[in-house]
Amino acid sequence: LRLHFAGRTEMASDVAIHHLSPLLVQLSRDDVGRRTKLLVNCAPAMYIAAPATATNLLATLDSVSRDNALNAVGWTLLRRVPLDDPYDAPIVSGFDTDFDVANKVVQLMTLMDRDSQIYGLMCALVHSFASGPHRNNVSRAQRADLVRQLEALSNDKFPNQRFIRHDGYKVAAEAQISRLREPRDHAEANRLMARARSIPNVVDRVYVMAIVAATVHGAK
């Protein structure tokens, strides 16, 4: 990973494809715990060098481990450093990334099930391009396309009956996505707040209402 992010992409790919990948493919499926741990830990390096190979390997894991691995890949792409390395910048300030990486992260989320992890990556993309120093890393057309992709993802992934069954994540995601729209639709915030108030769980209701309110405040 350090080779890749230092610009030595050919050497990084060579190490991953010719040295790391054969070892991972040969891992015995009899020792499930060891194989799972190694695949999850190596997922970012493998995905960056050989996305198709990595995706096929991760598809053999249980859904929780697969999502953990894909989530790690997404954050590594955004941070541009291995996850074990120090990283001081707050998530709300966004990441110095671009539309190509955003598309890769969206693709990763389409393969995931866990709502909290999907929502976290969605927020990271919104924070990166809605405002702040990296907003102009994407064009207006690219921002509009990202809105379309994130809306489709939200409709497909939320709610998930295996996790949070109410519309909390869906409403929160739509509120975050609205920050990318140009121009902002303030009437939509009222509709989202009304939906947030209908969430049956009191704690979740207050949390989602706060998210909606924060997106409205950020638009002023």
KAPE-V348183 format. One record per residue. N is the residue number from 0. SS is DSSP state (@ for helix, = for strand, . for the rest). Layout:
n ss
N SS
N SS
This chain:
n ss
0 .
1 @
2 @
3 @
4 @
5 .
6 .
7 .
8 @
9 @
10 @
11 @
12 @
13 @
14 @
15 @
16 @
17 @
18 @
19 @
20 @
21 @
22 @
23 @
24 @
25 .
26 .
27 .
28 .
29 .
30 .
31 @
32 @
33 @
34 @
35 @
36 @
37 @
38 @
39 @
40 @
41 @
42 @
43 @
44 @
45 @
46 @
47 @
48 @
49 .
50 @
51 @
52 @
53 @
54 @
55 @
56 @
57 @
58 .
59 .
60 .
61 .
62 @
63 @
64 @
65 @
66 @
67 @
68 @
69 @
70 @
71 @
72 @
73 @
74 @
75 @
76 @
77 @
78 @
79 .
80 .
81 .
82 .
83 .
84 .
85 .
86 .
87 .
88 .
89 .
90 @
91 @
92 @
93 .
94 .
95 .
96 .
97 .
98 @
99 @
100 @
101 @
102 @
103 @
104 @
105 @
106 @
107 @
108 @
109 @
110 .
111 .
112 .
113 .
114 @
115 @
116 @
117 @
118 @
119 @
120 @
121 @
122 @
123 @
124 @
125 @
126 @
127 @
128 @
129 @
130 .
131 .
132 .
133 .
134 @
135 @
136 @
137 .
138 .
139 @
140 @
141 @
142 @
143 @
144 @
145 @
146 @
147 @
148 @
149 @
150 @
151 @
152 @
153 @
154 @
155 @
156 @
157 .
158 .
159 .
160 .
161 .
162 .
163 .
164 .
165 .
166 .
167 @
168 @
169 @
170 @
171 @
172 @
173 @
174 @
175 @
176 @
177 @
178 .
179 .
180 .
181 .
182 .
183 .
184 .
185 @
186 @
187 @
188 @
189 @
190 @
191 @
192 @
193 @
194 @
195 @
196 @
197 .
198 .
199 .
200 .
201 @
202 @
203 @
204 @
205 @
206 @
207 @
208 @
209 @
210 @
211 @
212 @
213 @
214 @
215 @
216 @
217 @
218 @
219 .
